[in-house]
Amino acid sequence: MFKALIKKAQLFANDEAGATAVEYGIMVALISAVIIGTVTILGSKMQAAFQAIVSGLG
C-alpha cells in the first residue's frame, strides 16, 4: 500500500502536462497582446491614410 502511494506521488511529480498547458497559455496571451497592439497602431495609421485620400478627392 505504501509503495503504491509513493509510486503515484512520483508519477504525479514527474507529470509535466499541466506545466505545458500553462506555457501554451502564456504564449497565446503574449501573441494576442502583440496582435492587439499591432492592429491598434496600424488601425489609427490606416484611418489617417484613408482620411487623407477622402480629403484629396473632395
N, CA, C and O atoms as a CHARMM CRD file, in Angstrom:
* protein
*
  232
    1    1 MET  N      0.82500  -1.19300   0.00000 PROA 1      0.00000
    2    1 MET  CA     0.00000   0.00000   0.00000 PROA 1      0.00000
    3    1 MET  C      0.86800   1.25600   0.00000 PROA 1      0.00000
    4    1 MET  O      0.62400   2.19100  -0.76300 PROA 1      0.00000
    5    2 PHE  N      1.88500   1.26600   0.86500 PROA 2      0.00000
    6    2 PHE  CA     2.76000   2.43100   0.97200 PROA 2      0.00000
    7    2 PHE  C      3.58800   2.62900  -0.29900 PROA 2      0.00000
    8    2 PHE  O      3.83600   3.75600  -0.72700 PROA 2      0.00000
    9    3 LYS  N      4.01400   1.49300  -0.89800 PROA 3      0.00000
   10    3 LYS  CA     4.79200   1.56800  -2.14200 PROA 3      0.00000
   11    3 LYS  C      3.93700   2.12900  -3.28800 PROA 3      0.00000
   12    3 LYS  O      4.43000   2.89500  -4.11500 PROA 3      0.00000
   13    4 ALA  N      2.67500   1.75000  -3.32900 PROA 4      0.00000
   14    4 ALA  CA     1.78400   2.24500  -4.37200 PROA 4      0.00000
   15    4 ALA  C      1.56400   3.74800  -4.22500 PROA 4      0.00000
   16    4 ALA  O      1.49600   4.47800  -5.21400 PROA 4      0.00000
   17    5 LEU  N      1.45400   4.19500  -2.98300 PROA 5      0.00000
   18    5 LEU  CA     1.27300   5.62300  -2.72900 PROA 5      0.00000
   19    5 LEU  C      2.50300   6.42100  -3.15700 PROA 5      0.00000
   20    5 LEU  O      2.38300   7.49700  -3.74100 PROA 5      0.00000
   21    6 ILE  N      3.67900   5.88500  -2.86100 PROA 6      0.00000
   22    6 ILE  CA     4.92600   6.54700  -3.27800 PROA 6      0.00000
   23    6 ILE  C      5.03000   6.55600  -4.79700 PROA 6      0.00000
   24    6 ILE  O      5.43800   7.55600  -5.38700 PROA 6      0.00000
   25    7 LYS  N      4.66000   5.44000  -5.43400 PROA 7      0.00000
   26    7 LYS  CA     4.71700   5.35500  -6.89600 PROA 7      0.00000
   27    7 LYS  C      3.78700   6.39500  -7.53500 PROA 7      0.00000
   28    7 LYS  O      4.17000   7.05800  -8.49900 PROA 7      0.00000
   29    8 LYS  N      2.56400   6.54000  -6.99800 PROA 8      0.00000
   30    8 LYS  CA     1.62900   7.52300  -7.53000 PROA 8      0.00000
   31    8 LYS  C      2.14400   8.94200  -7.30700 PROA 8      0.00000
   32    8 LYS  O      1.96200   9.80300  -8.16800 PROA 8      0.00000
   33    9 ALA  N      2.77800   9.19600  -6.17800 PROA 9      0.00000
   34    9 ALA  CA     3.34000  10.52100  -5.90400 PROA 9      0.00000
   35    9 ALA  C      4.46800  10.83700  -6.87000 PROA 9      0.00000
   36    9 ALA  O      4.59400  11.97300  -7.32900 PROA 9      0.00000
   37   10 GLN  N      5.29400   9.83700  -7.18400 PROA 10     0.00000
   38   10 GLN  CA     6.38500  10.04500  -8.13400 PROA 10     0.00000
   39   10 GLN  C      5.84000  10.31700  -9.53800 PROA 10     0.00000
   40   10 GLN  O      6.34600  11.18600 -10.24800 PROA 10     0.00000
   41   11 LEU  N      4.81900   9.57800  -9.92900 PROA 11     0.00000
   42   11 LEU  CA     4.22200   9.80000 -11.24800 PROA 11     0.00000
   43   11 LEU  C      3.60700  11.19900 -11.32700 PROA 11     0.00000
   44   11 LEU  O      3.72700  11.87700 -12.34800 PROA 11     0.00000
   45   12 PHE  N      2.95200  11.62700 -10.25100 PROA 12     0.00000
   46   12 PHE  CA     2.35400  12.97000 -10.21500 PROA 12     0.00000
   47   12 PHE  C      3.43400  14.04300 -10.28400 PROA 12     0.00000
   48   12 PHE  O      3.25600  15.04800 -10.97200 PROA 12     0.00000
   49   13 ALA  N      4.54900  13.84800  -9.58300 PROA 13     0.00000
   50   13 ALA  CA     5.63000  14.83700  -9.56900 PROA 13     0.00000
   51   13 ALA  C      6.31200  14.94200 -10.93000 PROA 13     0.00000
   52   13 ALA  O      6.78000  16.01400 -11.31100 PROA 13     0.00000
   53   14 ASN  N      6.36900  13.82000 -11.66700 PROA 14     0.00000
   54   14 ASN  CA     7.04700  13.81800 -12.96500 PROA 14     0.00000
   55   14 ASN  C      6.12800  14.21400 -14.11800 PROA 14     0.00000
   56   14 ASN  O      6.59800  14.38500 -15.24200 PROA 14     0.00000
   57   15 ASP  N      4.84100  14.36100 -13.86500 PROA 15     0.00000
   58   15 ASP  CA     3.88000  14.71600 -14.90900 PROA 15     0.00000
   59   15 ASP  C      4.04400  16.19100 -15.26900 PROA 15     0.00000
   60   15 ASP  O      3.90200  17.06400 -14.41200 PROA 15     0.00000
   61   16 GLU  N      4.34100  16.46400 -16.53900 PROA 16     0.00000
   62   16 GLU  CA     4.55900  17.84000 -16.99100 PROA 16     0.00000
   63   16 GLU  C      3.42000  18.35100 -17.86700 PROA 16     0.00000
   64   16 GLU  O      3.54900  19.41500 -18.47300 PROA 16     0.00000
   65   17 ALA  N      2.33100  17.63600 -17.94800 PROA 17     0.00000
   66   17 ALA  CA     1.22600  18.04400 -18.82100 PROA 17     0.00000
   67   17 ALA  C      0.62900  19.37900 -18.37600 PROA 17     0.00000
   68   17 ALA  O      0.31300  20.21800 -19.22000 PROA 17     0.00000
   69   18 GLY  N      0.47200  19.58700 -17.09400 PROA 18     0.00000
   70   18 GLY  CA    -0.08400  20.84300 -16.60600 PROA 18     0.00000
   71   18 GLY  C      0.83300  22.01500 -16.88900 PROA 18     0.00000
   72   18 GLY  O      0.37000  23.09500 -17.25500 PROA 18     0.00000
   73   19 ALA  N      2.13400  21.81000 -16.72200 PROA 19     0.00000
   74   19 ALA  CA     3.10000  22.87500 -16.98200 PROA 19     0.00000
   75   19 ALA  C      3.09700  23.24600 -18.46000 PROA 19     0.00000
   76   19 ALA  O      3.21100  24.42000 -18.81100 PROA 19     0.00000
   77   20 THR  N      2.97000  22.25800 -19.31300 PROA 20     0.00000
   78   20 THR  CA     2.94100  22.52200 -20.74800 PROA 20     0.00000
   79   20 THR  C      1.71000  23.34300 -21.11200 PROA 20     0.00000
   80   20 THR  O      1.79800  24.26300 -21.92500 PROA 20     0.00000
   81   21 ALA  N      0.57900  23.02300 -20.52700 PROA 21     0.00000
   82   21 ALA  CA    -0.64400  23.77200 -20.80700 PROA 21     0.00000
   83   21 ALA  C     -0.50700  25.22900 -20.35600 PROA 21     0.00000
   84   21 ALA  O     -0.97000  26.14300 -21.03900 PROA 21     0.00000
   85   22 VAL  N      0.12600  25.43600 -19.21400 PROA 22     0.00000
   86   22 VAL  CA     0.33900  26.80000 -18.72600 PROA 22     0.00000
   87   22 VAL  C      1.27200  27.55300 -19.66300 PROA 22     0.00000
   88   22 VAL  O      1.03600  28.72400 -19.96000 PROA 22     0.00000
   89   23 GLU  N      2.32500  26.89800 -20.12800 PROA 23     0.00000
   90   23 GLU  CA     3.25800  27.54800 -21.05400 PROA 23     0.00000
   91   23 GLU  C      2.55100  27.94800 -22.35100 PROA 23     0.00000
   92   23 GLU  O      2.75500  29.05100 -22.85800 PROA 23     0.00000
   93   24 TYR  N      1.72400  27.05500 -22.88200 PROA 24     0.00000
   94   24 TYR  CA     0.98000  27.39300 -24.09500 PROA 24     0.00000
   95   24 TYR  C      0.01500  28.54500 -23.84200 PROA 24     0.00000
   96   24 TYR  O     -0.16600  29.40600 -24.70300 PROA 24     0.00000
   97   25 GLY  N     -0.59600  28.56300 -22.68000 PROA 25     0.00000
   98   25 GLY  CA    -1.49400  29.66000 -22.33900 PROA 25     0.00000
   99   25 GLY  C     -0.78300  30.99300 -22.28700 PROA 25     0.00000
  100   25 GLY  O     -1.30900  32.00400 -22.75200 PROA 25     0.00000
  101   26 ILE  N      0.42100  31.00000 -21.71700 PROA 26     0.00000
  102   26 ILE  CA     1.21500  32.23500 -21.66200 PROA 26     0.00000
  103   26 ILE  C      1.61700  32.67500 -23.05900 PROA 26     0.00000
  104   26 ILE  O      1.56900  33.86400 -23.37400 PROA 26     0.00000
  105   27 MET  N      2.01700  31.71700 -23.90900 PROA 27     0.00000
  106   27 MET  CA     2.39700  32.07300 -25.27800 PROA 27     0.00000
  107   27 MET  C      1.21000  32.65100 -26.04400 PROA 27     0.00000
  108   27 MET  O      1.36500  33.63000 -26.77400 PROA 27     0.00000
  109   28 VAL  N      0.03800  32.06200 -25.88700 PROA 28     0.00000
  110   28 VAL  CA    -1.16300  32.57300 -26.56700 PROA 28     0.00000
  111   28 VAL  C     -1.48700  33.97700 -26.08800 PROA 28     0.00000
  112   28 VAL  O     -1.86000  34.83400 -26.88900 PROA 28     0.00000
  113   29 ALA  N     -1.34800  34.22100 -24.79100 PROA 29     0.00000
  114   29 ALA  CA    -1.62700  35.55500 -24.25200 PROA 29     0.00000
  115   29 ALA  C     -0.65100  36.58600 -24.81600 PROA 29     0.00000
  116   29 ALA  O     -1.06200  37.69100 -25.17100 PROA 29     0.00000
  117   30 LEU  N      0.62600  36.24500 -24.90300 PROA 30     0.00000
  118   30 LEU  CA     1.61500  37.17800 -25.45000 PROA 30     0.00000
  119   30 LEU  C      1.38000  37.44200 -26.93300 PROA 30     0.00000
  120   30 LEU  O      1.47200  38.58200 -27.38700 PROA 30     0.00000
  121   31 ILE  N      1.08100  36.39300 -27.68200 PROA 31     0.00000
  122   31 ILE  CA     0.80300  36.57100 -29.11000 PROA 31     0.00000
  123   31 ILE  C     -0.43200  37.44300 -29.30000 PROA 31     0.00000
  124   31 ILE  O     -0.45700  38.30500 -30.17800 PROA 31     0.00000
  125   32 SER  N     -1.44900  37.22300 -28.48600 PROA 32     0.00000
  126   32 SER  CA    -2.66400  38.04000 -28.57400 PROA 32     0.00000
  127   32 SER  C     -2.36900  39.50100 -28.27100 PROA 32     0.00000
  128   32 SER  O     -2.89200  40.39400 -28.93800 PROA 32     0.00000
  129   33 ALA  N     -1.53200  39.75000 -27.26600 PROA 33     0.00000
  130   33 ALA  CA    -1.18400  41.12800 -26.91700 PROA 33     0.00000
  131   33 ALA  C     -0.45100  41.81000 -28.06400 PROA 33     0.00000
  132   33 ALA  O     -0.70100  42.98000 -28.35300 PROA 33     0.00000
  133   34 VAL  N      0.44900  41.08900 -28.71700 PROA 34     0.00000
  134   34 VAL  CA     1.17700  41.66400 -29.86200 PROA 34     0.00000
  135   34 VAL  C      0.22000  41.95200 -31.01800 PROA 34     0.00000
  136   34 VAL  O      0.31800  43.00100 -31.65400 PROA 34     0.00000
  137   35 ILE  N     -0.69500  41.03900 -31.29000 PROA 35     0.00000
  138   35 ILE  CA    -1.65400  41.25200 -32.37800 PROA 35     0.00000
  139   35 ILE  C     -2.54700  42.44700 -32.08100 PROA 35     0.00000
  140   35 ILE  O     -2.78700  43.27500 -32.95900 PROA 35     0.00000
  141   36 ILE  N     -3.03500  42.54200 -30.86100 PROA 36     0.00000
  142   36 ILE  CA    -3.90600  43.66800 -30.49700 PROA 36     0.00000
  143   36 ILE  C     -3.14100  44.98700 -30.60500 PROA 36     0.00000
  144   36 ILE  O     -3.67800  45.97300 -31.10900 PROA 36     0.00000
  145   37 GLY  N     -1.90600  45.01100 -30.14200 PROA 37     0.00000
  146   37 GLY  CA    -1.09300  46.23400 -30.24700 PROA 37     0.00000
  147   37 GLY  C     -0.83500  46.62600 -31.68900 PROA 37     0.00000
  148   37 GLY  O     -0.91900  47.80300 -32.03800 PROA 37     0.00000
  149   38 THR  N     -0.52500  45.65500 -32.52400 PROA 38     0.00000
  150   38 THR  CA    -0.25700  45.92900 -33.93700 PROA 38     0.00000
  151   38 THR  C     -1.50600  46.44900 -34.64000 PROA 38     0.00000
  152   38 THR  O     -1.43600  47.41400 -35.40000 PROA 38     0.00000
  153   39 VAL  N     -2.63600  45.81800 -34.39100 PROA 39     0.00000
  154   39 VAL  CA    -3.88400  46.25900 -35.02400 PROA 39     0.00000
  155   39 VAL  C     -4.25200  47.66700 -34.55300 PROA 39     0.00000
  156   39 VAL  O     -4.74300  48.47900 -35.33800 PROA 39     0.00000
  157   40 THR  N     -4.01800  47.94900 -33.29200 PROA 40     0.00000
  158   40 THR  CA    -4.33200  49.28000 -32.76500 PROA 40     0.00000
  159   40 THR  C     -3.46900  50.34600 -33.43900 PROA 40     0.00000
  160   40 THR  O     -3.97800  51.38100 -33.86900 PROA 40     0.00000
  161   41 ILE  N     -2.18000  50.09500 -33.52700 PROA 41     0.00000
  162   41 ILE  CA    -1.26100  51.07100 -34.13700 PROA 41     0.00000
  163   41 ILE  C     -1.54900  51.22700 -35.63000 PROA 41     0.00000
  164   41 ILE  O     -1.66900  52.34600 -36.12900 PROA 41     0.00000
  165   42 LEU  N     -1.66100  50.10900 -36.33500 PROA 42     0.00000
  166   42 LEU  CA    -1.90500  50.18700 -37.78000 PROA 42     0.00000
  167   42 LEU  C     -3.29800  50.71300 -38.08300 PROA 42     0.00000
  168   42 LEU  O     -3.50600  51.36600 -39.10600 PROA 42     0.00000
  169   43 GLY  N     -4.25000  50.43700 -37.20900 PROA 43     0.00000
  170   43 GLY  CA    -5.60500  50.91700 -37.43300 PROA 43     0.00000
  171   43 GLY  C     -5.68800  52.42700 -37.45000 PROA 43     0.00000
  172   43 GLY  O     -6.36000  53.00700 -38.30300 PROA 43     0.00000
  173   44 SER  N     -5.00700  53.07000 -36.51100 PROA 44     0.00000
  174   44 SER  CA    -5.03700  54.53100 -36.48400 PROA 44     0.00000
  175   44 SER  C     -4.28400  55.12200 -37.67000 PROA 44     0.00000
  176   44 SER  O     -4.68700  56.15300 -38.20800 PROA 44     0.00000
  177   45 LYS  N     -3.20000  54.47900 -38.07900 PROA 45     0.00000
  178   45 LYS  CA    -2.45800  54.97400 -39.24700 PROA 45     0.00000
  179   45 LYS  C     -3.25500  54.77400 -40.53500 PROA 45     0.00000
  180   45 LYS  O     -3.23100  55.62400 -41.42500 PROA 45     0.00000
  181   46 MET  N     -3.96100  53.64600 -40.62900 PROA 46     0.00000
  182   46 MET  CA    -4.78300  53.40100 -41.80800 PROA 46     0.00000
  183   46 MET  C     -5.94400  54.38200 -41.87500 PROA 46     0.00000
  184   46 MET  O     -6.30700  54.84700 -42.95500 PROA 46     0.00000
  185   47 GLN  N     -6.52400  54.69400 -40.73300 PROA 47     0.00000
  186   47 GLN  CA    -7.62200  55.64900 -40.70000 PROA 47     0.00000
  187   47 GLN  C     -7.13100  57.02000 -41.17300 PROA 47     0.00000
  188   47 GLN  O     -7.83000  57.70200 -41.92300 PROA 47     0.00000
  189   48 ALA  N     -5.94600  57.42100 -40.74300 PROA 48     0.00000
  190   48 ALA  CA    -5.39100  58.70100 -41.16900 PROA 48     0.00000
  191   48 ALA  C     -5.11600  58.69500 -42.67700 PROA 48     0.00000
  192   48 ALA  O     -5.35400  59.69300 -43.35700 PROA 48     0.00000
  193   49 ALA  N     -4.61400  57.56800 -43.19800 PROA 49     0.00000
  194   49 ALA  CA    -4.32300  57.47600 -44.63300 PROA 49     0.00000
  195   49 ALA  C     -5.61400  57.57000 -45.45300 PROA 49     0.00000
  196   49 ALA  O     -5.66500  58.29800 -46.44400 PROA 49     0.00000
  197   50 PHE  N     -6.64100  56.84700 -45.04800 PROA 50     0.00000
  198   50 PHE  CA    -7.90100  56.90900 -45.77800 PROA 50     0.00000
  199   50 PHE  C     -8.55000  58.28100 -45.65100 PROA 50     0.00000
  200   50 PHE  O     -9.18500  58.75300 -46.59400 PROA 50     0.00000
  201   51 GLN  N     -8.40300  58.91000 -44.53000 PROA 51     0.00000
  202   51 GLN  CA    -8.95700  60.27300 -44.36000 PROA 51     0.00000
  203   51 GLN  C     -8.25400  61.25000 -45.29400 PROA 51     0.00000
  204   51 GLN  O     -8.88800  62.14700 -45.85000 PROA 51     0.00000
  205   52 ALA  N     -6.92800  61.07300 -45.47000 PROA 52     0.00000
  206   52 ALA  CA    -6.18100  61.91900 -46.40300 PROA 52     0.00000
  207   52 ALA  C     -6.64800  61.69500 -47.83200 PROA 52     0.00000
  208   52 ALA  O     -6.74800  62.63900 -48.61500 PROA 52     0.00000
  209   53 ILE  N     -6.93400  60.43900 -48.17200 PROA 53     0.00000
  210   53 ILE  CA    -7.42700  60.13900 -49.52500 PROA 53     0.00000
  211   53 ILE  C     -8.79600  60.76300 -49.75400 PROA 53     0.00000
  212   53 ILE  O     -9.05100  61.36300 -50.79900 PROA 53     0.00000
  213   54 VAL  N     -9.66700  60.61500 -48.77100 PROA 54     0.00000
  214   54 VAL  CA   -11.01600  61.20600 -48.89200 PROA 54     0.00000
  215   54 VAL  C    -10.93100  62.70600 -49.01400 PROA 54     0.00000
  216   54 VAL  O    -11.65100  63.30400 -49.81400 PROA 54     0.00000
  217   55 SER  N    -10.05800  63.33300 -48.22900 PROA 55     0.00000
  218   55 SER  CA    -9.89600  64.80100 -48.29500 PROA 55     0.00000
  219   55 SER  C     -9.35100  65.22100 -49.64500 PROA 55     0.00000
  220   55 SER  O     -9.74400  66.25800 -50.18100 PROA 55     0.00000
  221   56 GLY  N     -8.45600  64.43000 -50.19600 PROA 56     0.00000
  222   56 GLY  CA    -7.88300  64.73300 -51.51300 PROA 56     0.00000
  223   56 GLY  C     -8.90000  64.60000 -52.62800 PROA 56     0.00000
  224   56 GLY  O     -8.83100  65.33700 -53.61100 PROA 56     0.00000
  225   57 LEU  N     -9.83300  63.68600 -52.50100 PROA 57     0.00000
  226   57 LEU  CA   -10.85300  63.51300 -53.52000 PROA 57     0.00000
  227   57 LEU  C    -11.91900  64.59700 -53.49600 PROA 57     0.00000
  228   57 LEU  O    -12.47800  64.96600 -54.52800 PROA 57     0.00000
  229   58 GLY  N    -12.19100  65.10200 -52.28600 PROA 58     0.00000
  230   58 GLY  CA   -13.28900  66.04800 -52.15000 PROA 58     0.00000
  231   58 GLY  C    -12.89100  67.39800 -52.61500 PROA 58     0.00000
  232   58 GLY  O    -13.69700  68.32800 -52.57300 PROA 58     0.00000
